[in-house]
């Protein structure tokens, strides 16, 4: 693959990332909560002790909040600034994937590895739905690349960079950042019979360096929880913040100490990879099969030029995560760079060598149907759910489908048409989602729309109160304020403005007969899309009507 094609595709991916970061509001629940915590941290200046809506926060480590709050210090309180540090680490993951693959494979495999990761659906998702996993992916892949470089070159700069990345990953999402490198290199050393690598003295100063870097976070946990034991988190008294982060939050998912219990069947993560690793999931599964087959044929013995890091790290991490009593689809994203390398190896064998030519036609036929279906869905999404969306989006989507057909019947001589169509579809589909569908959809999210109305009406935010309405962390982030909530109507005062459901208005009117509606709208939990909501004719039955109400009618 020429450098022109390679860098051109990466640039197209980068453009879609940038548009998504800029145009799509943060989505409730997690991303909006983390954005709100980051804004609150910037506001209160408390970096060791973390708070969420002025209450103690104990769920995720603080590095995401530290970096996002400082980004907002420089670029303002907005969703682009919140996302920027995480997306920089995501780009680091793509770069580290390329550099890691370059250590063991030819340049073409490294290019394919970076492209597979950059065009996977999960990556297009996490550039705007930023959670800890976006940043974690970057730190973990950076640590794997630097550790591999250290083992191959013995240069200390790689060693310290690797353990620095491990520490940063632990401050992003806990011990998983340390465990993935272990899961990756243990089978690698075993397959290469490098037993001495298990007992290197250098690991001791490496772990000491990690512990030193973790000190600020650890001090904050100790001050906030260990010195004040008994604080309640998810209904459970916390005796030690240190124990919670370094044990309960991760390993407690296996011992039963963690309170979360959801999606615990073994195939849950794989089932979700059928959308999150599009358009490459079938190639990944085939790559895993042939990778395992090759290891078996070699009698579980790799040469000194081969690596077992990618396949071992992916499989062991998957099996460990899949046995957790609490799983979510994004938990497996941490090893998507390794999945990309496995996929790239398979793509290289099928399309650039003669070893697996028999796979070309069935892969092409099946994926052509899938890609065509995705383009048809895009055309529908640009026309049907939101009739007020500019007709230019529909015209452009039809043009995108037409160009897909043209590329299909006019193969390139420079690179395989399968890879060209996969990249074109992944980038093109997500371009339309980022610029047309998601921005229009998020107009039905309560927090950002209500915050915009509050700003437009120039309301005193200290007098805006939530009552009988769903919590939306996006409200506090976009409103740049922590809005109070009344649990009972008796707590309300006549000089306040109330954000509430329309169904609560008769009750309020009985107490405040002079009240006046100053804004009204409809909202929906956009992270739980349904066909009745997408259908304009049935949407009204799926949404909740809400209003901003001036209780004394003075505005």
Residue pairs with C-beta under 8 A, 6 or more apart in sequence:
1 108
1 111
1 112
1 414
1 415
2 414
2 415
5 414
5 415
6 111
6 114
6 115
9 115
9 118
9 119
9 423
9 427
10 94
10 114
10 115
10 118
12 427
13 118
13 119
13 123
13 427
14 91
15 431
16 124
16 427
16 430
16 431
16 434
17 87
17 90
17 124
17 127
19 431
19 434
19 435
20 124
20 127
20 128
20 430
20 434
20 438
21 79
21 80
21 83
21 84
21 87
21 127
21 128
22 80
23 434
23 435
23 438
23 439
24 79
24 128
24 434
24 438
24 439
24 442
25 79
25 439
25 442
25 445
25 448
25 474
25 478
26 32
26 35
26 79
26 82
26 128
26 129
26 130
26 448
26 474
26 477
27 128
27 129
27 442
27 445
27 474
27 526
27 527
28 445
28 446
28 447
28 472
28 473
28 474
28 525
28 526
28 527
29 473
29 527
30 129
30 131
31 128
31 129
31 130
31 131
32 447
32 472
32 473
32 474
32 477
33 52
33 473
34 60
34 64
34 65
34 68
34 82
34 130
34 131
34 132
35 68
35 79
35 82
35 130
35 473
35 474
35 477
36 52
36 53
36 473
36 474
36 476
36 477
37 50
37 51
37 52
37 57
37 65
38 64
38 65
38 68
38 69
38 72
38 82
39 69
39 72
39 77
39 82
39 476
39 477
39 480
40 51
40 52
40 53
40 54
40 476
40 482
41 47
41 50
41 51
41 65
41 66
41 69
42 69
42 70
42 72
42 73
42 77
44 51
47 62
47 66
47 69
47 220
48 216
48 217
48 219
48 220
48 223
48 224
49 56
49 220
49 223
49 224
50 56
50 57
50 58
50 62
50 65
50 220
50 224
51 57
53 476
53 482
54 482
56 224
56 225
56 231
56 233
58 224
58 225
58 231
58 233
58 238
58 241
58 244
59 233
59 249
60 132
60 173
61 132
61 170
61 171
61 172
61 173
61 174
61 217
61 245
62 171
62 217
62 220
63 135
63 168
63 171
63 172
63 217
64 85
64 86
64 132
64 135
64 172
67 85
67 86
67 135
68 81
68 82
68 83
68 84
68 85
68 86
70 85
71 81
71 82
71 84
71 85
72 78
72 81
72 82
74 81
75 81
75 84
77 477
77 480
79 128
79 477
82 130
82 477
83 127
83 128
83 130
85 135
86 126
86 130
86 134
86 135
87 127
87 130
87 134
88 138
89 134
89 135
89 137
89 138
89 139
90 123
90 126
90 127
90 134
90 135
90 137
90 138
91 138
92 138
92 141
92 142
93 117
93 137
93 138
93 140
93 141
93 142
93 337
94 114
94 117
94 118
94 123
94 337
95 114
96 138
96 141
96 142
96 144
96 145
96 337
97 113
97 114
97 117
97 141
97 145
97 337
97 340
97 341
98 110
98 111
98 113
98 114
99 110
99 145
99 149
100 113
100 141
100 144
100 145
100 148
100 309
100 337
100 341
101 109
101 110
101 113
101 114
101 341
101 344
102 110
103 145
103 148
103 149
103 152
103 307
104 148
104 305
104 306
104 307
105 113
105 344
105 345
105 348
108 348
108 352
109 341
109 344
109 345
109 348
110 344
112 343
112 344
112 347
112 348
112 419
113 337
113 340
113 341
113 343
113 344
114 340
115 344
115 419
115 423
116 280
116 339
116 340
116 343
116 344
116 347
117 123
117 336
117 337
117 340
119 279
119 280
119 422
119 423
119 426
119 427
120 276
120 277
120 278
120 280
120 336
120 340
120 426
121 275
121 276
121 277
121 278
121 279
121 426
121 430
122 276
122 277
122 330
122 333
122 336
123 336
124 426
124 430
124 433
124 434
125 276
126 133
126 134
126 137
126 330
126 333
127 134
128 434
128 438
131 330
132 172
132 173
133 173
133 330
133 331
133 333
133 334
135 172
136 169
136 172
136 173
136 176
136 177
136 333
136 334
137 333
137 334
137 336
137 337
139 165
139 166
139 168
139 169
139 172
139 177
140 165
140 169
140 176
140 177
140 180
140 181
140 334
140 335
140 337
141 337
142 161
142 162
142 165
143 162
143 163
143 165
143 166
143 169
143 177
143 181
144 180
144 181
144 184
144 309
144 313
144 337
144 338
146 158
146 159
146 161
146 162
146 165
147 158
147 159
147 162
147 181
147 185
148 307
148 309
149 155
149 158
150 156
150 158
150 159
150 162
151 197
159 202
159 206
160 206
160 209
162 181
162 206
163 206
163 207
163 209
163 210
164 209
164 213
165 177
166 177
166 178
166 181
166 210
167 209
167 210
167 213
167 214
168 177
168 213
169 176
169 177
169 178
170 177
170 178
170 210
170 214
171 213
171 214
171 217
174 245
174 246
174 249
174 250
175 246
175 250
175 251
176 250
176 334
178 210
179 317
179 320
180 313
180 317
180 334
180 335
181 313
183 312
183 313
183 316
183 317
183 320
184 309
184 310
184 312
184 313
184 316
184 317
184 338
185 197
185 309
185 313
186 198
186 312
186 316
187 308
187 309
187 311
187 312
187 313
187 316
188 194
188 302
188 307
188 308
188 309
188 312
189 195
189 197
189 198
190 300
190 308
191 295
191 300
191 301
191 302
191 306
191 308
191 312
192 301
192 302
192 303
192 304
192 306
192 308
193 301
217 245
218 242
221 241
221 242
221 244
221 245
222 241
222 242
224 241
225 231
225 238
225 239
225 240
225 241
225 242
225 244
226 239
226 240
226 241
226 242
229 237
229 238
229 239
229 240
230 237
230 238
230 239
231 237
231 238
232 238
233 244
234 259
235 259
236 259
238 244
247 257
248 257
248 258
249 258
251 257
252 258
253 260
253 324
253 325
253 326
254 323
254 324
254 325
256 325
258 325
258 326
260 325
260 326
261 325
261 326
262 326
262 327
262 328
263 326
263 327
263 328
264 324
264 325
264 326
264 327
266 322
266 323
267 322
268 322
268 327
268 329
269 318
269 321
269 322
269 327
269 329
269 331
269 332
270 318
270 322
272 329
272 332
273 281
273 284
273 332
274 281
276 329
276 330
276 332
276 333
277 284
277 336
277 339
278 426
279 367
279 370
279 371
279 422
279 425
279 426
280 340
280 343
280 422
282 363
282 366
282 367
283 343
283 346
283 347
283 363
284 339
284 342
284 343
284 346
286 346
286 359
287 342
287 343
287 345
287 346
287 347
288 311
288 314
288 315
288 342
290 346
290 349
290 356
291 311
291 342
291 345
291 346
292 311
295 302
295 308
295 311
302 308
309 338
310 338
310 341
310 342
311 338
311 342
313 335
313 338
314 335
314 338
314 339
314 342
317 332
317 334
317 335
317 338
318 332
318 335
321 327
321 331
321 332
324 331
346 356
347 419
349 355
349 356
350 356
350 357
350 359
350 360
350 363
351 360
351 416
351 418
351 419
352 416
360 418
363 418
364 417
364 418
367 418
367 421
367 422
368 408
368 421
371 404
371 421
371 422
371 425
372 401
372 404
374 425
374 429
375 397
375 400
375 401
375 404
375 425
375 428
375 429
376 401
377 429
378 397
378 400
378 401
378 428
378 429
378 432
378 433
379 394
379 397
379 398
379 401
381 397
381 432
381 433
381 436
381 437
382 389
382 393
382 394
382 396
382 397
382 432
382 436
382 437
383 389
383 393
383 394
383 397
384 534
384 535
384 536
385 437
385 440
385 441
385 534
385 535
385 536
386 437
386 440
386 441
386 536
387 536
389 436
389 440
393 432
393 435
393 436
396 432
397 432
400 428
400 432
403 424
404 421
404 424
404 425
404 428
407 417
407 420
407 421
407 424
408 417
408 421
411 417
411 420
412 420
441 526
441 529
442 448
442 526
443 449
444 522
444 523
444 524
444 526
444 543
445 472
445 474
445 523
445 524
445 526
446 469
446 470
446 472
446 474
446 475
446 523
446 546
447 472
447 473
447 474
447 475
447 476
447 477
447 478
447 479
448 474
448 475
448 478
449 521
449 523
450 472
450 475
450 479
450 499
450 519
450 521
450 523
450 546
450 548
451 474
451 475
451 477
451 478
451 479
452 478
453 519
453 521
453 548
454 461
454 464
454 479
454 548
455 479
457 518
457 519
457 548
457 555
459 497
459 548
459 555
460 497
461 479
461 481
461 483
462 481
463 495
463 496
463 497
464 479
464 481
464 483
464 484
464 496
464 497
464 498
464 499
464 548
465 483
465 484
465 485
465 486
465 492
465 496
465 497
465 498
465 499
466 475
466 483
466 484
466 485
466 486
466 498
466 499
466 500
467 485
467 486
467 489
467 492
467 498
467 499
467 500
467 504
467 508
468 500
468 501
468 503
468 504
469 499
469 500
469 501
469 504
469 546
470 523
470 525
470 544
471 485
472 523
475 483
475 499
476 482
476 483
483 499
486 492
486 498
489 507
489 508
489 511
492 498
492 508
492 511
492 512
492 551
493 551
494 512
494 551
494 552
495 551
495 552
496 551
497 518
497 548
497 549
497 550
497 551
497 555
498 508
498 548
498 549
498 551
499 546
499 547
499 548
499 549
500 508
500 546
500 547
500 549
501 544
501 545
501 546
501 547
502 520
502 544
502 545
502 546
502 547
503 545
505 515
505 517
505 547
505 549
508 515
508 549
508 551
509 515
512 551
512 552
512 553
514 551
514 552
514 553
515 549
515 550
515 551
515 552
515 553
516 549
516 550
516 553
516 555
517 547
517 548
517 549
517 550
518 548
518 549
518 550
518 555
519 547
519 548
520 545
520 546
520 547
520 548
521 545
521 546
521 547
522 540
522 543
522 544
522 545
522 546
523 543
523 544
523 546
524 533
524 542
524 543
524 544
530 542
532 538
532 539
532 541
532 542
533 539
533 542
533 543
